[in-house]
Amino acid sequence: MIEIIDIHCHLTFEQYDEDREQVIEDAKKVLKCVVTSGVEPEDAKYALELAEMHEGFVFVTPGLHPIHVASRTDQEIGDYEEFISENKRRIVGIGEIGLDYHWVRDPLKIKRMKEVLVEFLGLAKELDLPVVLHLRGTGSEAIEDGLKIVSDEDIRKAVFHCFTGKPQLAEQICEEGYYISLPASIVRSKSMRKVARRVPISHLLTETDAPYLSPTEEERNVPQHVKVVYEEIARQRKIEVREAEAEIERNFERLFGVVLRG
């Protein structure tokens, strides 16, 4: 029986332009569902079209990736938020949104990123939807800043997608009631494997971030590779893969408010 879930990928990206439908059909043989993220307005519209074509299998979280914030005017962001509100019933969360100190170094752009993050968190609260957070940078500064912001903004439901921080920080995030999502590149990361072992399984989720972060470097990632995350979580916790599948499905349903078909 199929029980695995990819809570974050990018099926709309150009890496799938030549074989997108085949990738999705192949994923259906192995996964219960996937969540594809819209990283900016046009991408989000395309993601919704895909979800309509694959109802009950592809779900959508539209957001504004922090690297796209600087190129958007207040008017464009306002229009996009309106679009998201109008499509509330077609989405399961807001994201990815967040902070990126890896690609964005300019202090003014970082300030703007934080302001827009707060704005989207407000939208998520208004729509009563969970948020998918992208927090990236050297060291743990972006994660720490993001944690403080979501906590200060009284966000109840959030997942720290593709978590690359230290286990102690992961534990702190879980203590605040938030979720940690681990990607397929866990097979290449000692730190991620420690996180898989140490945080409560009731706060763990699984993803690929496909087409990126493949278990095999330099290879295009696909949603079914999320299988390796389940296997690694089971290995680290010394439990059966089936047990990991059941726990993570419960976490998914609790966070996104989606009850999956049997």
N, C-alpha and C positions, 0 to 999 in steps of 0.2 A: 504493500500500500504506500502511495506517495505522501510524504509528510513534510518535505523540506521547503523552505521559504527563502527567497532573496529579497531583503527589505530595502535594498537600494542599488539601482543600476541605471544605466542611461541608454535605453533601447533606441532612442531617437538619434543618437550620434552618428556621424558620417561613417564611422568604422563598420557600421552594419548596412550601409546603403545598398550593397550588392546582394545581400542575402538575409535581410531583416526577418522576413516571414519564416524562412527556414530556421533561423536562430530561435524564434519564438516557438515554432512547432517542436523543435528539438527540446526546448526547455520544458514544454508541457509534458513530455514523457517522463521527466524526472522531478519536477517541482509542483507544489500545490498552488503557488502564486508568486508573482514578482511585483515589486513596487518600482516604477520608473520615475525619476525625478526630472522636473522641468527646471532648467537652470536660468531661464530668462523667458520673456513673454512668448516669442515664436516657438521656442522649444516646448513650452508648457502646452500650447495649443496642439502641437503635433502629438505630444504625449497623451492628451485627452482623446485624440482621434484613434490612437493605437488601443487605448483602453476600451473604446467603444467597439472596435473590431474584435477585441479579445475579452469580452465582458466576463467578469468573474475570475479571470486569470491575471490580467494586467491591471494594477491599481496605480494611482498617480498622486504624487506630492509636488505641486508647483511651488517654486521658490525663486530667489534671486541669488545666484552664487556670488559671494563677496567680490570676486574678480570682475564682475560685470557692473558693480555698483557705480563706480566713478564715471562710467560712460552714459549713465542714465540721468535724465533731468527729473526734478520733483514731479513734473506733470506726467512724465512717462511712468514713473513708479506709482503715482496715484491711480493712473488708468489701469495699470497692471493689477493693483490691489482690488480695484473695482471688478475687474475680470475674474479674479480669484473668488471674490465674494459671490458673484453671479453664478459661479460653477461649484459652489460649496457642496452640493449633493453628488458631484461627480469626482470628488477628491477625498483622500483619507488623512491628509496632513499638509503642513506647510514646510517646504524645504527642497533643496537645501538652502539654508540661510546661515550667516555666521561671520567669521573673521578669518582672513587669510594674510598672515604676516610673512608668508614665504614669497608670494608674488607681489604683494603690495607693501612698500616700505615707507612711502611718503606719509608723514604725520597727519597732513590735512586729509588725505584719502582714507587713512585709518580712522580718523575722527568721523568722517562721513559714513564709513562702513558701520561703525558702532551705532550711529544715529539711525541708519536704515535697518539694522538688525532689530533695534528697539521697536521701530515702526512695524516691522513684520511680526514681531512677537505680540504686539498689540492686536494685530489682525487675527492672529491665531487664537488669542483669548476671546476676541469678539465672536469668532466663528466656532469656538469650542473645539479646536483641532490640535493635535499634537504637533511638535516641531522636530524637524530633522536638521541637526546642526553640523555645519562644516567648520572646524576649528583647526587651522593649520599654521605652523610656524616652527622656527628652530626652538628647541626646548619645549617647555610646557606653557609658555606665556599666553598663547592664544586660547588654549583650553581653559586655563585659570581665569582669564578675562571673560570668556564666554560663560563659564559656570557662574561667575559673580553676576553677570548681566541677567541670565535667565532666572537666577535665584531672586535678584532684586526686583525683577519684573513679575515675580510671583507666578512663574510658569509651572504648571503642574505636570504636564506630560511632554517629555523631550527625550530624544535619542541622540547620543553623541556618536555620529556616524564615523565609520572607519577610524576607530580609536587607536591612536599611536602613542599615547602618553604612558606614564609609569603606573604600575599596579596600585600604588598608594593613592594616586589621583583618581584612578578608576573606582576604588573603594569609596572615596569621598563623594564622587558623583552618585554612586548607588545609594549612599546614606541619605542623599538629598531626595531620593525617590526617582531618579532618572535612569535611563537605560544606556547600556554600552553596546555598540554594534561592532563586530569583528569581521574583517574582510578575508577573502580567499588567500591573500598574501601572508596570512598567519603562519603558513608553512615555512616562511622565510624570516620570521621574527620571533626571537626569544622573548622579548618584552610582551608581545601579544599573547604568546602561549602562557606566560605567567598570569596575565590578566584573566585568561580563560579559566585558569585554575583557581584564582583567588577571589574573584567577585561572586556574589550570590548568583546562582543560575537563574533565579527569578528576575534578574535584571540584564540578562544577556540576549542579544539578537545576532542574526547572521546576514551577511551581505557579500556582494562581489565588487561593487563599484564598477562593474563591467561597462565599457571595454577595458578599464584600467585594472591594476593590481592583481594580475593573474597569478596563480600559484607558480607558474613557470615564467620567469622574467622574459621580457621582450615578446611575449605571445599575447594575442588579443584574448581578453577574458570574455567569458559567456556566463549567463546566470547559473547553469547547472554546475559550474565549478564551486558553488556555495557548499556542495557536498563535503568538500575538504574541511570546511570550518566546523561542521557537525562532527566529523571524525576526530578532529583535533580537540574539540571541547570534550568529547567523550573520553579520549585518551588522557587528557590532562586531569580530568576529574575521576577517572577510573570508574566510569559508568557505561552502560550500553548505549549505543548510538540511538536506539529507539527512545530511550529515556530523555536524551538531549532533544530529540525531535518533538516529543510531547510537551516538554517544558517551554521550548522556544515558540511553539505554536500558541501556547497559552499566553506567553508574553506579547506576541504579535497581536493577538485578539484584544488583549487588555490595553495595549498602547494605542492601536489604530481604530479600535471599536468595530472591527470587521469580524464577523463570524464566518469561518471558512466552511465550504461544503465538505462533506465527508468523502 
